[in-house]
Amino acid sequence: MNRCAPFAPNAKHALFEKRHVVLQSVPSLASAMKPRLRRARPALIALLALTVGATGGFLWPDDDFFALRKNFEIFGAVYEELATGYVEEIPPQDLMQAGVDAMLAELDPYTTYISEAESADLEIITRGRYGGVGLDVARRGGKLVVTAPLEGASGYEQGVRAGDVITQIDGQPAAGLSMSDVQSLLRGEPGTHVEIVIERAGTPQPLTFVLTRERVDLDNVPYRGFLGNSPSAAPVAYVKLERFTRTAAPEVRTALKELRQKAEAGDLGGVVLDLRDNPGGLLGAGVEVSGLFLEQGTEVVSTRGRTEKTNNTFRTSDAPLLPDVPLVILVNELSASASEIVAGAVQDHDRGLVVGRTTYGKGLVQTVRELPYNAALKMTTAQYFTPSGRTIQSVNYTRADSLTRARQSDTTFTTDEGRRVESGHGIAPDVRVAPPPPSPLEEALERRAAFFFFANEYAAEHPPVDASFAPSDETLAAFQQWLDAENVDYETDAERATDALATELRNGDYDTVTDEVDALRAALHKEKEAAFTEHASALKEQLREAILARSADKRTQVRASLRHDVQARRAAALLRDTDAYREALE
């Protein structure tokens, strides 16, 4: 059995402090389970002995075994005394959960306990499916909204649409539910039912839906197609990969085969694999996707942990589908884990170009261990390294990681062809392409979910739009009027800072400068009004995406977004310009 990474410095003191806080915060009262808990303690110790004995080849040193057993006994005794003798009744499951949470809080954020109620999340990570109604939900402007209903799933088939505001789930007000509670209520065994009440723009009365939960299969590849049209050159294939589940590689393979068949003479001028916003998934899936482009037997990634079982080198096992076609991997700051495995392998072997922005930097490997009562522990057991030997982990969570990063900071890493590559900060692109940063006005409007809710109103008053939709000046003017009519308060950072300054001045009796502050506030408001004209193009793009999402499926949305995608356009240009492509690889 693999163990977690060691505690960070001073973790012992922090753990005791956190335990003290947890015990002080236990809220409820009574006292019951003493006989049952006293009978359970020997069983717990026996279970520990069995667990430690079944380590799969990893032998504990005697001192470690004694320390583990001793502390387990102490923990069990404290748990028993608190659960049976504390002045207030403590629900045993809540107390144990608090203890587990406190232990895991000392480790990296990827080591997590997965309860039976959360097991659907594990099914999504590993298999790309779950039991539910096929609704993606999020908080927007303080409301629980449907961001995307999955076509073909129960929610979509019965009429739930993007933009709908959920007010109740099975009779419980949505306003008081955490996102974890929401997911638990919407998901469940296929064949069971859940009732939701929604509000929809343009519909005066709430709508009630009784949805049947079913097995929902998620597409890893929501879109495949060609980038641009160039009659004189072979087409550039584009594949969007959103996650790495067990079926990721077969889906990418199928997509590439379809595109190759559609191309004249079966020739592709290049392939763009889009891993932007892809949080990763299974390590094995990352290896398999890499194997579509790398020669059989090529190293993709290695892992190093505390035990021999966690020290492995992973290589491609099959002949590649496209061993020679020019390749670009698109990444950004939300490309993580398995996405970085693929990008790192392609970069280290000079198989293609990595284009976009530096990736997230998640170089820790998790192993899922089954626990009693259908629970599980997702535990960090190793770090992974690209073929050149570099780590991509950006944040230092453990002492071991700190030592690794210290050693690597003085080491030069090179690709197969001798190009220098960075270590310890994610995967840096070979060609950096960043879209223009959002203006302060855009950020302020996004914080208030203004584009989202205006799109609801627009969709209620206009016929559905398609991929060719482009907001006009009249649409932008209607948006401004809607903001005024709804009294949407979209303060910019500068306005908030000015308000804070005004408060400080009032509290400090600086009344003589209040006129200047008022003048500054007025000037900022005028600048914000002018920003609607200055940033009209960017605001229209935000409106286009939000309005299109109300009537178009995911495939149509991706296809439409590619027309305005500076990173995808740059990737296609590199693949069509052989000299530029080769130069970037030198």
N, C-alpha and C positions, 0 to 999 in steps of 0.2 A: 504493500500500500504506500503510495507516494505521500509525502508530507508537504505541508506548506512551506514557503520561504521563511527564513528566520525573522524574528522581530527586529524592528528598527531600533536604533539607540534610544535608551530611556523608555522603551515600550512597556517594561514591567511596571514602572510607576504610573504611566498613562493608563494601563489596563486596570490597575486598582482604583485609580481616580474615576474611570468611567464606570466601573462596577458599583462604586459608592453612589454615583449619580443615578444609575439605573435603579438601585434599591430605594433611593429616596423618592423616586418618581412613580413607584408602583401604586396604582390608584385604589384598588378594590379591597373588600373585607371578607373574613371568615376563617375556617380552619379544618379541614377534613381528612386528608388522605394519609395520615401518619402510618397506620399498619401496612397499607399497601406499599408505600414508599420504602418502609424498612425492609419489607420482603424483597423489594426490587433492587436494593443496593448491591447485595451479593451477586445478583444476576448481571448487573451492569459491569461489575468488576470481572466476572467470568467472561462476559462478552468482549471486554477489552483484551483479555488474554487470548481469546480465540482470534480476534481481529489482528492483533500484533503477530500472532503465530502464522497467520495466513498472509504473509507479506510478499509472496510471489518472488522469493529469492533475495529480498533485501533484509539483511540481518541487523537488528538493533544492537549496539554496544550495551553491555550490562548496565552501565551508568545511565544511559539514555532510557533503557527499559524501566529501571527503577524510578527515575524521575517522572516518567510518563505515568506509571501506575500510581505513584505517590500522589501526584497532582490530580489525577483522575479521582482518586479516593477522596481527597480534600474537597474537590468540586462537588462530588456526589453528596458528601456529608453536609456541606453548606446549603446545597439545593434542598436537601431533605429537611433540614432544620428550618429554613425560611418558609418552605411550603407548608410545614405542619405546625410551626410554633410562632410565626410572626404575628404581631398584634392585629393585623388586618389579614383577611383571606387573600391569598395570592393565587390566581389561576395558574396551576402548574405549567401549562403550555406557554403562558405569557412570560413566566419567569425563565423558562428554558430558552425561549426565543430571545429574550433580552440578553442572556448569557452568550448565546451563539452570535448574536449581532455584535456584542462587545468584543468577542474574540476576533471576528472577521474584520472589524473596524481597524484593527492594528495592522492589517495586511493590505495588499493591493486591492483596488476596487473591482478587479475581475474575479476575485475569489468570493463566491456568493453561495448562500444556502437557498435551495429551490424547494419550496413547500409543495405539497400535493396540489394545492390550488393553483400554483404557478407552473405546473408541469407542462402546460400547453406552450409556454415560452420555449421550453427545451425542444419540444416537437418542431417548432418553427425553425430553431437554430439548426437542428440536425437533419430533418426531413423536408422542411419547407412546407409543412401543412399543420393544420390544427382543427379542432372542432369549434365551430363558431358560425357567425352570420355574415362574415365577409365585409365588415365595416372598419375602415381606418378612421380613428377618431383622435381628436386633439383639443386642447384648450386654446381658444382664440378670444381675446377680449374678455376673459373671464367666463366664457360660455363653453359648454361641451358641444363640439360640432363634428359633423361627418366631413372628413377631408377627401375621402375617396371610397366609394362603394365598389367592391370587386365584381366585375361583370360575371354573370352566371350564378353568383352566390345568392343566398336567400334574401339578404337585405336589398340588393339591386333588383332582383326579380319581383319583389313585392312593392317596389316603388320608392325606396329610400334613395335620396340623391345627395351629391356633394353640396355642402352649404347648409344642409338641414341642421337645426339646433336641437339637440336632445335635451329634454327637460325632465324625463323620468325613465328609469329602467326598473321593470318589475315593481312599480309602485314607489320606488325610492327616488327622492329628488336628486337630480344629477349634480346640482350645485354643491352638495355636501359630500360627493364621492371623490376619492383619490383616483388617479389614473389606474392604479393597480386594482382598486375596487371595480372600476368600470370594465376592465378586461376580464376580471373574474366573473362578472355578471353576464357579459356578452358571450363568453366562451363556455363550453361544456360538452357533454356527451352528445354525439349526433343523434337526432331524433327528438331531443327535448326542445322546449320552447322558451322564448323570452319576449316580454312585451315592452315596447318602447313608445314613448310619446314624444313627438317632435313639433317644432314650430318651423314654418317655411315662409319665406318672404312672398307676399302676394296672396297668401292663404289666411283668411281671418281667424279660422278656428284651428286648434291643435289637431294633429293627425296621430292616430294610434295604429301601430303595426304589431301583429303577433308573428314573430319570425321563428322559423324552424332552424335549429342548429344542425349543421351538416359538416362533413369533412371538407375543409377548404384547402385546396392545393395552390400554392403561390408560384407564379412564374418567376424563375430566376432571370429570364431574358424577356423583358416586356416589349423590346423593339429590335428589329434588324432591318437593314436597308442599305441604300447607297448614298454617299455624300456627294452632292453636286452632280452636274452633267458635263462631261468632257468627251465629245464625240471622237476626238483624236487620241484619247488615252484609255487604257483599261480602267474599269470602274473601281472606286475605292469602297470597300465593304465597311459597314459600321454595325457593331453589336453592342448593345447596352446590357451590362450584367449587374444586377442589383444586389445579389447576395450569393454566398457560397454554401449551398446545401449539397446533399448527396447527388442531386441530379444536375448540378451546375454545369459540369463538363459535358455530359451528354447533350444538354440543351444548347450550349455554345457550339458544339460540334455540328448538331443538326442545323443551326442557324447558318453557319459558315458553308455547309454543303449546299443549302438552298440558295445562298447568294452566289456561290460559284456556278451553280447550274443556270442561274438567271443571267450571268455575265456572258457576253458573246465569246464563243470559243472556249468558255470555261476558264477564262483568264481573269485574275484579279490584279489590279494595279497596286493594291495594298489593303491592309486591314487595320481598322481602328477599333480597339477593344476599350470601351468606356467603363472605367471603374470608379468614376467620380461618385462621391456620396455612398460608396459601397462599404459597409462596416465590417465586411469579412464573413467569417463563419467557420467551416471545417478546414483544418489544415490540409487534409487529404484532398479536398476539393480544389484547393489552390494548386496543389501538385499536379492534379489531373488536368486542370485548365492550362497550366504551363506546358504540359506534355503535348498539347495541340500544336505547339510552335517550336519546341526544343527537341533535339535529336534524342532517340531512345537511349536511356542510361545516363542522361545528363543530370548532374546534381541540381536540385531546386532549392532546398533549404535543409539546414541541420538544426537539431535541438540539443540543448545541454541543460541537465538538471542535477539533482542530488544523487540519483540512482542510475545504475546501468540501463535500466529500462527506459529512462527518459533521455538517454544520449543516443541519438539516431541521426542518420543521414537519409534524406528522402530523394529518390531519383525518379525520372520519368520511366514508365514501364512499357509503353507502347510506341510504335512508330508514329511520328507527328503527322497531323493532317496537312499542315501547311508549313513545311520546313524552311522554305526560301522566300515566301511572299513578304515584301517589306511590311513592317509592323510598327504601330504606334499604340502605346498604352496611355490613355488619358486618366490623370489622377488629380485629386485636390486634397485639401486639409481634412476631409472627412473620409478619405480612402484609408482603410485600416486593416490590420491583421492579414487575412488571406489575400486581400488586394495588394498588400505590400509584399507578400511572398511572391506573387506573380510579377509585379513591377521590378522587384529586386533581382529576381532570376533573369528576366529579360535584359535588364540593364547590365548585370555582371557578366553575362555571356555575350554581350554586344549583339543580341538577336534583333533588337529593335530600339526605338526611342521611347523614352518616358517624357510625356509632355503635360504641362499644366502647372500645378502648384505642389509644394512639398507636402507629403502625406502626413497622416496623423501621428505615426510613431508608436504603434502597439506591437512590441516584440515579445510578448509573454504568451506562453502556451498554456491552455486550460485543459484539464482532464475532468470528465464528468464521472463521479462515483455515486453509485446507487446507495441510498440510505433506507432504513426501515420506513414503513407506512407510505410508500410511493414518493418519498422525498429524495432529494439528490444534493450533492455538493459539487459545484463547479469550482475546481481548485487549480490555481497556477502551479504547475509542476516543472516548468522549464522555460528557458528563453530560446528564441530561435535566431538563427544567423543566416545571412545570405551566402551564396556560394563563395564569395570573396572573403568571407569570414567576419563581416561587419554585423553589428547589432543595429536595429533600427529603433529600439526603445527610446522614447524621448523623455519620459518622466522617470525619475529615480524613486522606486517604491521600497526597495530592499537593500540591505547591506551588500548582498551578492551582486546585485545590479550595479551598485555604486562602484564596486571594485572592477567589474567588467568595463564600465564606461571610463574609469580612470586609466585602465590599461590601454583601451582603444584610442583614447584621445591623443596618444603619442605615436599611433601606428598609421601608416599610409596604406590604404586599400586601393586595389586596381582591378579593372575588369580584365577579361581574357586578352583583350587587345592593348592593355596598358593604360587605359583611361583612369584617372584618379576619381574616386567616389567617396562621398562622405559617410561617416558612421555616427550612430547615436542620436540622430535628429529626424527620423523618418527617412523616406526615399526622396531625395532631391531630384527634380526633373532634369533631363538633359536639355530641354528647351522650356524655359519659363514663359508661361502665357497666363496672365491674370486678367479677368474682366475688370472694367472700371469699378472702383469702389462705390458703394451707394452714397448718395448725397445725404446730408443731415435730414433733409425733408423726407426722403425715402425711408430712412431708418425710423423717423418719428411716426410716419404713417403705418409702417409695418408693425411697430410695437403695439399700436392700437387695432391691428387687424383690419385696417380701413379698406384695403384692396379686397380682402376676403368678403366682408359684409356688403360692400358696394356691388360686388359681382352677384351676390344673391338678389339684390334689388334689380339689377340689370337683367338677369335671367328671367325674373318674374314678369318683366314688362316687354321683353323682346323675344323673337323666335330663336331657336338654337343656332349656334354658330358652328362653323367648321374650321379646318386648319388654315384656311385663307383669311380668317378674320383679322382685321387690324383696326384698333381703336382710332377714331377720328378726333379732330380738335373739339367737335361737339361732345364726344364721349368724355374727354378730359374736363370740359366745362361742366358737364353734368355731374362729374365726380366732385368737383369743387363745390357745386351747389348742394350736393348731398351732404358733404362734410359740414357745411354751414347749417343745413336744415336739421341734421342729427346732433348738432353741437359736439362734434367729435373733437376732443381736446388733444391735439397732436403736437405737444411741446417738443422742440428740438433740445439737444444737449445744452446748447448755448442759452436757450431760454430758461431751462431748469437751473443752470448755474447762476443766471441773473436773479432768479427768484430767491435762490439760496443766499446770494449776496445781499439782496434787499432785506431778507429776514435778519441776517447778521447785523446789518447796519441799524435796523430798528432796535434790535436788542441792545446794541451798544450806544444808543442815543446819538447816532450820527445823522440827525435829521437834516442837516444842512446839505447833504449830498443826495437826498431822495429824489430831487428833481432830475439830477443827472442820471440816476438809475432808471427813472421813468422814461427819460429820453432814450436811454439805451434799449429798454424793452420795446419801445415804439419802433426804433430803428430795426431791431431784430424781426419784429412782426412784418415790417415792410419788406425786409429781405426775404422772408419766408414766402410772402405773396409773389415776389418776383421770381422765386425759385420754381414756381409752377411753369413759368415760361422757359426759364433757363434749362430745366431738366425735363422738359415735356417728353422727349423721346424715351427716357428711362422710365418715366411714370406710365407712359402708354404701354411699354413692354410689361410692366407689372400688371397693369389692367388686362392686357391681352391674355397673360397666363391664367389669371384668376377667373376671367369670364369664360375662357375656353374650357377650363376644368369643370364648369357647370354642365356642359353638354357633350363633351368629347371623351372617348375612352383614352386609356393610358398610351396606347400606341399612337393615336392621333396627336396627343399632347407632346410626346417626345419628338415626333416628326416635325411638328410646327416649331418647336423650340430650337431645332437644329439650324433653322434659317437665320437665327440671330445669335448663334453660338460661336463666339470668337475663338475658343479653344478648339472646337471641332473643325472649324474652317482652317485654322493654322495646321492642324494635323493632316487634313486632306491635302493642303498645299505642299507640305513637306513630302508626302508620299508621291505626289505628281512631279516633284522636282528632284530628280535622281541626284544631282550634284549637291543640292542643299541637304538632302537626307544623308548622304555619305559624309558630308562635311560635319554634320552634327554628331556623327558617330566617331569622329576622329578625336 
